[in-house]
Amino acid sequence: MARWYRGDLHTHTRRSHAGELTPAQLVAAARAAGLDFIAITEHQATDTYAELRALAGDDLLVIPGREVLTDHGHWLDLGALRVVAHPFGPYPSSDPGEFDVVEVWNGSWSSDLPWNADNEAALAYWGRELIEGRVRPAIGNSDVHLPGQLGTPQTVVLADALSPAEILAGVGTGHCWATESSDVDLSFTARTFGHDADIGDRLETGAAPVALRVEVSGAPAGLVTFRTAHGRLHAETLPPPGQPAVIEWATSARESGFVRVEVRHPDGRMAALTNPITLA
């Protein structure tokens, strides 16, 4: 049965330039962050995978990968998927359009801010592409180089099993969402005529109304925004701590086309963002 798994698909040890963590420290940090999986993506190298896999044991999945550095930007080679990394900085990609997945949220390894202008630009680019009809999954990764960074942000993936193939399949089909840490939890569903859809699904509506429901924990007083093929159509503020944090909204396929959700803190920082549910 499918379930949600938390992980970080862009990580480094001291094998990479500016990396400070040993493989053992990276594995310990993953466990401390509450992650189920990591992808090891050293700069131009794959030789730390075997050591990490041995250290991880059975309770932490390690997915082999590498970060490819070019004169035109960086990208993550995860085997089944090619991910454009931090497309708007600090090493921008000249053509983010040639990749399978967009890393719209890159961590704070080069900044004190977990959400910054580079990420805002990447999110805006990805959002425009969705509106124009090019649907590619969005993810968030820490790009960890230093202690204290792993899992900030992270990607939460719906998968049938905790295996490289299943995790990457979940990412590749958009059955995932990104968040600043394991402290934030979210569910986003759509329902019509008794049929339910989750993040990344396509829901056949027959032109009927669609009931959307978002439930969030870990982001009190945050702003939940529903973004669609026609832009922002609805937003509500989450209640303070101690009250049920549920937002509901009704729409239709004609009105929206697709719906994705952003959750931001009162100061505008991103707490979580989802891939879209498509309404047809």
C-alpha distance (Angstrom), angle and dihedral (degrees) to the residues before:
residue distance angle dihedral
M1 . . .
A2 3.79 . .
R3 3.79 119.2 .
W4 3.79 138.5 168.1
Y5 3.82 119.5 -89.3
R6 3.81 126.2 -169.8
G7 3.76 122.2 -140.2
D8 3.79 152.0 140.9
L9 3.81 118.8 -120.0
H10 3.82 98.4 -171.5
T11 3.81 115.1 58.5
H12 3.79 138.8 144.6
T13 3.79 140.1 -166.6
R14 3.79 127.3 -160.9
R15 3.81 86.4 -76.9
S16 3.83 85.5 82.7
H17 3.80 125.3 68.0
A18 3.84 110.5 -85.3
G19 3.80 91.6 6.3
E20 3.81 114.6 136.4
L21 3.82 105.3 179.0
T22 3.78 124.6 96.9
P23 3.81 116.2 -138.4
A24 3.82 89.4 -104.3
Q25 3.80 91.1 51.8
L26 3.81 91.6 49.3
V27 3.80 91.8 52.3
A28 3.80 91.6 46.8
A29 3.80 90.4 49.3
A30 3.81 91.0 51.1
R31 3.78 91.2 54.1
A32 3.81 91.8 45.5
A33 3.82 90.2 51.6
G34 3.81 91.6 53.4
L35 3.80 94.6 -114.9
D36 3.78 125.3 158.9
F37 3.81 95.8 -163.0
I38 3.78 144.7 10.7
A39 3.79 132.9 -169.1
I40 3.78 113.9 -140.6
T41 3.81 107.6 -139.4
E42 3.79 108.3 174.0
H43 3.79 118.2 -180.0
Q44 3.81 106.6 -85.7
A45 3.83 92.2 -27.7
T46 3.81 142.3 93.9
D47 3.80 101.8 -178.2
T48 3.83 98.5 106.7
Y49 3.81 94.0 61.0
A50 3.82 96.6 87.7
E51 3.80 93.4 51.4
L52 3.79 92.5 46.5
R53 3.80 92.0 47.7
A54 3.81 90.7 53.0
L55 3.81 92.2 47.8
A56 3.80 93.3 47.3
G57 3.78 96.4 59.4
D58 3.79 118.0 -177.3
D59 3.81 100.1 -41.8
L60 3.82 98.4 63.7
L61 3.80 125.8 48.3
V62 3.81 116.7 -142.8
I63 3.81 115.2 -161.0
P64 3.82 116.3 -159.1
G65 3.78 117.7 -124.7
R66 3.78 144.5 126.1
E67 3.78 139.1 -139.8
V68 3.78 110.9 -119.0
L69 3.81 113.4 -148.0
T70 3.80 116.9 -155.3
D71 3.79 137.4 164.5
H72 3.80 87.3 -104.2
G73 3.80 99.9 50.5
H74 3.79 141.7 -70.1
W75 3.78 130.7 -69.4
L76 3.78 137.2 -179.7
D77 3.78 118.8 -120.6
L78 3.80 105.3 -154.8
G79 3.78 95.2 163.5
A80 3.78 99.9 -118.5
L81 3.82 92.5 37.8
R82 3.79 137.6 41.8
V83 3.80 112.8 -151.9
V84 3.79 124.7 -166.2
A85 3.81 104.9 -134.1
H86 3.83 122.9 -141.9
P87 3.83 90.9 -23.8
F88 3.82 94.3 -169.0
G89 3.80 100.4 39.8
P90 2.90 168.2 66.5
Y91 3.82 85.6 -16.0
P92 3.80 101.9 12.0
S93 3.78 122.8 -152.6
S94 3.78 115.9 -124.3
D95 3.81 92.5 -149.5
P96 3.81 114.8 24.3
G97 3.79 88.9 167.7
E98 3.80 96.9 81.5
F99 3.82 96.2 67.3
D100 3.82 134.2 88.1
V101 3.82 97.9 -133.3
V102 3.82 134.3 26.5
E103 3.80 121.4 -138.5
V104 3.80 95.4 -146.1
W105 3.81 93.2 168.0
N106 3.80 119.4 49.5
G107 3.79 121.9 178.2
S108 3.76 134.3 -109.8
W109 3.82 100.5 -92.0
S110 3.81 90.5 119.2
S111 3.80 97.6 30.0
D112 3.78 141.8 39.2
L113 3.80 89.0 -126.6
P114 3.82 122.5 86.1
W115 3.82 87.9 -157.6
N116 3.79 118.6 34.5
A117 3.79 143.9 158.9
D118 3.82 93.0 -82.4
N119 3.79 90.1 58.1
E120 3.81 91.6 45.0
A121 3.81 89.0 54.4
A122 3.81 92.2 48.2
L123 3.80 91.0 49.5
A124 3.81 91.6 49.6
Y125 3.82 91.0 49.6
W126 3.80 92.2 49.8
G127 3.81 91.5 45.9
R128 3.80 91.8 52.8
E129 3.79 90.4 50.1
L130 3.80 90.8 53.2
I131 3.80 91.1 51.8
E132 3.81 89.7 49.7
G133 3.81 90.0 53.6
R134 3.79 102.0 -101.9
V135 3.79 105.2 125.3
R136 3.79 115.1 -165.7
P137 3.79 125.3 155.9
A138 3.80 119.7 -103.8
I139 3.80 123.0 -144.7
G140 3.80 139.6 177.9
N141 3.81 126.1 -139.1
S142 3.78 136.5 173.7
D143 3.83 98.2 -131.7
V144 3.80 82.4 -149.6
H145 3.79 117.3 -153.6
L146 3.82 100.9 147.9
P147 3.82 137.1 43.9
G148 3.79 115.1 -81.6
Q149 3.80 96.9 28.2
L150 3.81 105.6 90.5
G151 3.80 114.8 113.0
T152 3.81 94.6 15.1
P153 2.95 94.8 137.1
Q154 3.80 113.3 9.4
T155 3.80 139.3 176.1
V156 3.80 123.8 -121.3
V157 3.81 112.7 -151.6
L158 3.80 132.4 -165.3
A159 3.81 106.3 -139.0
D160 3.79 139.3 159.0
A161 3.81 91.7 -129.5
L162 3.79 141.3 0.8
S163 3.80 97.3 -100.2
P164 3.81 132.7 116.5
A165 3.80 92.6 -109.9
E166 3.80 94.9 49.1
I167 3.82 95.9 43.2
L168 3.80 92.1 49.2
A169 3.80 90.4 45.6
G170 3.80 89.5 54.3
V171 3.79 91.1 49.8
G172 3.79 93.6 45.2
T173 3.81 92.7 53.6
G174 3.81 93.6 47.0
H175 3.79 95.4 -111.0
C176 3.78 91.1 141.2
W177 3.78 145.5 81.4
A178 3.79 134.7 -160.6
T179 3.77 130.6 -128.6
E180 3.78 140.5 175.4
S181 3.82 94.9 -114.5
S182 3.79 146.6 -22.6
D183 3.81 88.1 -85.3
V184 3.81 89.9 77.4
D185 3.79 121.3 74.0
L186 3.78 126.7 -179.4
S187 3.77 142.1 176.3
F188 3.81 123.8 -168.5
T189 3.79 120.7 -177.2
A190 3.80 140.1 163.6
R191 3.79 127.3 -151.2
T192 3.80 136.6 -170.9
F193 3.83 130.7 160.0
G194 3.79 89.8 -5.1
H195 3.80 93.3 -55.5
D196 3.79 118.0 122.7
A197 3.80 131.1 -155.4
D198 3.78 130.6 -167.3
I199 3.79 132.3 -160.1
G200 3.81 109.2 -53.6
D201 3.81 94.8 18.7
R202 3.80 130.0 121.9
L203 3.80 114.3 -131.8
E204 3.80 120.4 -158.2
T205 3.80 104.3 -145.6
G206 3.79 105.9 173.7
A207 3.83 86.8 -138.7
A208 3.81 89.6 -63.8
P209 3.81 122.9 138.0
V210 3.79 116.0 -87.0
A211 3.79 123.9 -142.4
L212 3.80 113.5 -145.9
R213 3.78 123.2 -163.3
V214 3.80 129.7 -172.1
E215 3.79 123.2 -174.9
V216 3.80 119.0 -173.5
S217 3.77 136.0 -179.8
G218 3.79 128.2 -178.5
A219 3.82 96.8 37.1
P220 3.83 106.8 78.9
A221 3.81 116.6 -171.1
G222 3.80 89.8 7.6
L223 3.79 123.5 147.9
V224 3.81 116.7 -111.4
T225 3.80 112.7 -156.5
F226 3.81 126.4 -170.7
R227 3.80 109.7 -149.9
T228 3.79 121.0 -168.2
A229 3.78 143.0 174.6
H230 3.82 85.5 -79.1
G231 3.79 96.8 48.5
R232 3.78 129.4 -104.3
L233 3.80 109.5 -6.5
H234 3.78 104.6 164.9
A235 3.81 140.3 14.0
E236 3.80 134.8 176.4
T237 3.78 135.0 177.7
L238 3.78 118.3 -118.7
P239 3.80 116.2 -122.6
P240 3.81 122.8 -106.3
P241 3.82 120.5 -90.0
G242 3.78 116.3 -62.1
Q243 3.81 96.6 36.9
P244 3.83 127.4 95.6
A245 3.80 107.0 -89.6
V246 3.80 99.5 -147.5
I247 3.81 126.3 137.3
E248 3.81 121.6 -170.4
W249 3.79 128.9 -172.6
A250 3.81 135.7 169.2
T251 3.79 124.5 -139.3
S252 3.82 140.6 143.3
A253 3.78 138.8 -125.6
R254 3.80 90.7 -107.2
E255 3.78 92.8 50.3
S256 3.79 97.2 44.2
G257 3.83 115.5 13.7
F258 3.76 89.6 -164.0
V259 3.78 134.4 4.4
R260 3.78 129.1 -148.7
V261 3.79 128.9 173.1
E262 3.79 135.1 -133.4
V263 3.80 123.8 -169.9
R264 3.79 115.7 -163.3
H265 3.77 132.7 -178.6
P266 3.83 117.2 -117.4
D267 3.82 89.5 -96.5
G268 3.83 91.7 56.2
R269 3.80 98.7 -103.0
M270 3.79 114.6 139.2
A271 3.80 116.4 -107.2
A272 3.81 97.8 173.6
L273 3.79 141.6 -15.2
T274 3.78 131.7 -169.5
N275 3.74 138.9 -150.8
P276 3.80 113.5 -113.9
I277 3.76 132.9 -86.5
T278 3.81 106.5 -139.6
L279 3.81 117.3 -136.8
A280 3.80 116.6 -155.5
